[in-house]
Amino acid sequence: MTLLHNPLKYQTYIDVKEEVKEEAKEEVSEMEQADELCLTTFAQLKRLLNIVFLSHDPGKENVYTEQSLTMNSILDFMVHYTNFSNNISLAAFSKWCLEQNLNFMKADNKRRRTEGSRVRARTVYVLKQEYISYIIVKILEQAQA
């Protein structure tokens, strides 16, 4: 038997019973209320960014949405879910993303005008907000194991 390593492509998902789903939702909401949804290592951050922001269409419209994002908006996302310093520069964050070979960095940059200035934006597929907290919980659980 072979193990298919790309669940987005092969759509191999485990059936989860409703009571397990409810327990997971309760656990996520408890952690959100206690402000415990905070990644502490760069490895956890890299994993989260590779799950949340994809450069290619995963074929899951109910889970991912196509958006045009700037590096600044991705940096804001990162600061929100980590305990890293809020004063990291955009250039340093961009350089780190390139060095880590993050998935969303493979998306094409496009320049667009906004209110008199030009910004570079990437068209990426972003995980919907309702799934992000659950993914963070799973990353934190894996780190503790």
N, C-alpha and C positions, 0 to 999 in steps of 0.2 A: 504494500500500500504506500502510495506517495502522499506527501503532505504538500498541499498547495499553499504557498507562502503569500499570495496576494489575494486577500479576501474581497477587495473591491472588484477585482477582475473576475474571480471565480465565484463570488457570492456564496461562500461557504460559511454559514452562520449557525451558531448553536441555538437551539430553541430554548428560550428562557420562560419559565412559568411566571404567571402574573404576580404571585406573592413575592418572588425574588425581585421582580421589577419594582414593586412597591417598597420593599426593604431598601433597595438601592436609592430610590428617590428620597426616602426618609433620611438615609445616611448623608446624602448630598446636601439636603436642606439643613441638617444639623451642623454640618461643617461650614456651610455658608454663613449661618447665623453666628457661629463662633469665630469667624474670620480665619479659619484654618486652611482655606484653599489657597495656599501660597507655596510655590515651588522654590526650592532652596539651592539646587545645583544647576550647573550649565547643561549637564546631560539630560535632566528632566525638562529644562526649557527647550532644548533642541528637539526632544521627542514631541513635546506639545506643539511646537511650531510646524513640525513636519506632518502632524496629524491635522491641525486646524487649517493650514494654508497649503493648497495643492496647486501645482503649475498646470496640471492636466485635468480634464473632465473625468471625474470618477464614475459618472453614469448614475449617480444617486441624487436626483433632484430633491428628494424629500429630506436629505441629510446635508447637502452642500448647495450653496448659492454662488453664482458668478458675480464677482465684484471687482471694481477697479480701485486698488489701494495704493497709497503712498507708503514709503518706508516709515514716515512719521506716524502713520496710523498703526502700523505693525509694532513700532516701538512703544506706542501708548498701550497697546494690548499687552505687550510683554511686561511693562512696568506694573500694570494692573494685577497680574497674576504671579508676580515674583516679589521677593524681598530685596532685589538688587537696587542699587542706588537710582534715584530718580534723575540724577544729573549726568547720566551717560549721554554722550553726544551722539547725534544721528550718524556722523561719519564713523565713529567707533563701532556702533551697532551694525551698520552696513558692512563694515570690514569683517566683523565677527561672523555675520551671516554668510558672507562669501567664503571665509576660511572653513566654516563648518559644512559647506556644500548643502545648505538647506534647500528643500524641494522648491519652495516658492521663488527662489532666486533664479531658477531656470526659465521663469516666465519672462516674456519680452517686456522691456521698458517702453513706455510711450509717453511723449511729452504732451501736456495739455495746458490750456490757459485757464486760470481761475482768477478772477478779479484783478487783472492786470499783471499777474505774475505767471511764470511757467513752472509747472511741477512735473515730476516724473512719476508715473503710476504704472502698476503692473496689474494685468487682468488675471486674477487668481480665483480659485474655488475655495470658499470659506465655509468651515463647519458652522452649522446653525447654532445660535446661542444656547438653546436648550440642551445641547449635547456637551458643551465645553466643560461645565462643572463636573459632569460624570467622568469625562476623560481625565480631568485633573485628579479626581479621587483615585481612579485606577492607576495613574502614574505614581501617586504618593503611596498607594498600597504596595505596588511593586517594589518601590524603593525600600520599604520597611521589611519586605520579605527576605 
